[in-house]
Amino acid sequence: MSVKLPLFSALGAGTVASGGYFIAQGLKDSNHKTIKDRLGDSLMTDSESLDKWNERNTSLSSAVATSLVEDLKVIKSNSPTGEKVKQWCSTNVKAKFLDEKDTRFLNVKTYCTYKMKDKLTKTVKGQEEDWSTHSNKVKTPVQGTTLSPAMEKIKEALNKTQSPDTDALKNWCKNILESMYENGQDFLDANLYCTKD
């Protein structure tokens, strides 16, 4: 009897442990998000103007085929249009979100989302325009202004004693405006420092 008791105890503990594992796995799977859940407000809506979908179609037309999932390759190689891209997006935002490196997720992120420039409340400052006034807002901010970490880096680049990077803000704006829209600090900075006064 003393031999059986530890044996049953061990079996019981093992059964509970394995049962707990499967329950945990089930809960983990039930919480699995879709791409739409992951990207949220960054996604363009079906009601968005066709102009923006045509812009995404232009990007798709120049994309490297190896960067695309099979169904998007088919669209690219068969007279792609903004409408076709919109329909592809409408279906694929419902796919499971696997991870940040998943090709389908990256394709949705590239062709189905707003860019920062799409959401700005003011007119974007042109790259060919004079950026000195805007750069000075970061280089020597008004007293009481708190700069974000990104703007602090630009301030450092502008204030270098040797070879200051006078295009630091302009280049940051060029890159950030083409990136996916997220309602965070980068968007606030872009709206403040990358637009016309």
C-alpha positions in Angstrom: 0.0 0.0 0.0 2.8 2.3 0.8 4.2 1.6 -2.7 0.9 2.2 -4.5 0.2 5.6 -2.8 3.3 7.4 -4.1 2.6 5.8 -7.6 -1.0 7.1 -7.7 0.2 10.4 -6.3 2.8 10.7 -9.1 0.3 9.7 -11.7 -2.2 12.2 -10.3 0.3 15.0 -10.3 1.3 14.2 -13.9 -2.3 14.1 -15.1 -3.0 17.4 -13.5 0.2 18.9 -14.9 -0.5 17.7 -18.5 -4.2 18.7 -18.2 -3.1 22.2 -17.0 -0.7 22.4 -20.0 -3.5 21.7 -22.5 -5.9 24.1 -20.8 -3.2 26.8 -20.9 -2.6 26.1 -24.6 -6.3 26.3 -25.3 -6.6 29.7 -23.5 -3.5 30.9 -25.4 -5.0 29.9 -28.8 -8.4 31.4 -27.9 -6.7 34.8 -27.4 -5.0 34.7 -30.8 -5.4 38.0 -32.5 -6.2 38.8 -36.1 -4.0 41.2 -38.2 -6.9 43.7 -37.8 -6.7 43.5 -34.0 -2.9 44.1 -34.2 -3.0 47.1 -36.6 -6.3 48.7 -35.4 -6.6 52.4 -36.4 -3.7 52.1 -38.8 -5.8 50.2 -41.3 -7.4 52.0 -44.2 -11.2 51.7 -44.3 -13.1 50.2 -47.3 -14.8 53.7 -47.6 -11.4 55.4 -48.1 -11.0 57.3 -51.4 -9.8 55.3 -54.3 -6.9 57.7 -54.7 -5.2 56.2 -51.6 -5.9 52.6 -52.8 -4.4 53.6 -56.1 -1.3 54.8 -54.3 -1.0 51.4 -52.6 -1.4 49.8 -56.0 1.5 51.8 -57.4 3.6 50.6 -54.5 2.5 47.0 -55.2 3.4 47.3 -58.9 7.0 48.2 -58.0 7.3 45.5 -55.2 9.8 42.7 -55.4 7.8 39.5 -56.0 9.7 37.5 -53.3 8.4 40.0 -50.7 4.7 39.1 -51.4 2.4 36.2 -50.4 1.1 34.1 -53.3 -2.3 35.7 -53.6 -0.8 39.2 -53.7 1.7 38.0 -56.4 -1.3 36.9 -58.5 -2.8 40.4 -58.2 0.5 42.1 -59.0 1.0 40.0 -62.2 -2.6 40.4 -63.5 -3.3 44.1 -64.2 -3.4 45.2 -60.5 -5.8 48.1 -59.6 -6.5 50.0 -56.4 -9.9 48.2 -56.2 -8.2 44.8 -56.3 -5.8 45.9 -53.6 -8.7 47.1 -51.5 -10.5 43.8 -51.9 -7.3 41.9 -51.0 -6.9 44.0 -47.9 -10.5 43.6 -46.8 -10.1 39.8 -46.8 -6.6 39.6 -45.3 -7.0 41.8 -42.3 -9.1 39.0 -40.9 -6.1 36.5 -41.1 -4.5 35.4 -37.8 -1.7 37.5 -36.6 1.3 35.2 -36.3 4.2 37.5 -35.6 5.8 40.8 -36.8 7.9 39.0 -39.4 5.1 37.0 -41.0 4.9 37.9 -44.8 1.2 38.2 -44.9 1.3 40.6 -41.9 4.0 42.6 -43.5 2.1 42.8 -46.8 -1.0 44.1 -45.0 1.1 46.6 -43.1 2.5 47.9 -46.4 -0.5 47.9 -48.6 -3.5 48.3 -46.3 -2.6 50.9 -43.8 -2.5 54.7 -43.7 0.8 56.5 -43.8 1.7 59.2 -41.3 1.3 61.8 -44.0 -2.3 60.7 -44.7 -3.4 61.6 -41.2 -1.7 65.0 -40.7 -4.0 67.9 -39.9 -1.8 70.4 -41.8 0.0 70.6 -45.1 3.2 68.6 -45.4 6.3 70.8 -45.8 8.0 70.1 -49.2 11.5 68.6 -49.3 12.7 71.3 -51.6 11.6 74.1 -49.3 13.8 75.9 -46.7 13.8 73.9 -43.5 15.9 76.3 -41.4 13.0 77.8 -39.4 11.6 74.3 -38.6 15.0 73.1 -37.7 15.5 76.0 -35.3 12.4 75.0 -33.4 14.2 71.8 -32.5 17.7 73.2 -32.3 16.7 75.9 -29.8 13.3 75.1 -28.5 11.1 77.7 -26.8 11.7 77.7 -23.0 9.4 75.1 -21.4 9.2 72.9 -24.5 9.9 69.3 -23.8 11.3 67.4 -26.8 10.6 63.8 -27.5 13.5 61.3 -27.6 13.5 61.4 -31.4 13.6 65.2 -31.5 16.4 65.2 -28.8 18.5 63.1 -31.2 17.8 65.6 -34.0 18.7 68.4 -31.7 22.0 66.8 -31.0 22.7 66.3 -34.7 21.8 70.0 -35.4 24.0 71.3 -32.6 27.2 69.3 -33.4 30.2 71.6 -33.2 31.9 69.7 -36.1 29.8 68.9 -39.2 26.3 69.6 -37.9 23.6 67.7 -39.8 21.5 70.6 -41.1 19.2 68.2 -42.9 18.5 66.0 -39.8 14.9 67.1 -39.3 14.2 67.2 -43.0 15.4 63.6 -43.5 13.6 62.4 -40.4 10.3 63.9 -41.8 10.9 62.3 -45.2 11.2 58.8 -43.6 8.5 59.1 -40.9 5.9 60.5 -43.3 6.1 57.4 -45.4 5.9 55.0 -42.4 2.7 53.4 -41.2 0.4 55.7 -39.2 0.3 55.1 -35.5 -1.3 57.6 -33.1 1.8 58.1 -30.9 4.7 60.5 -30.3 6.1 60.2 -33.8 2.8 61.3 -35.3 2.6 64.3 -32.9 6.2 65.2 -33.8 5.4 64.9 -37.5 2.3 67.1 -37.2 4.3 69.7 -35.4 7.7 69.7 -37.2 7.0 68.3 -40.7 4.2 70.6 -41.7 3.8 74.2 -42.9 3.1 76.9 -40.3 
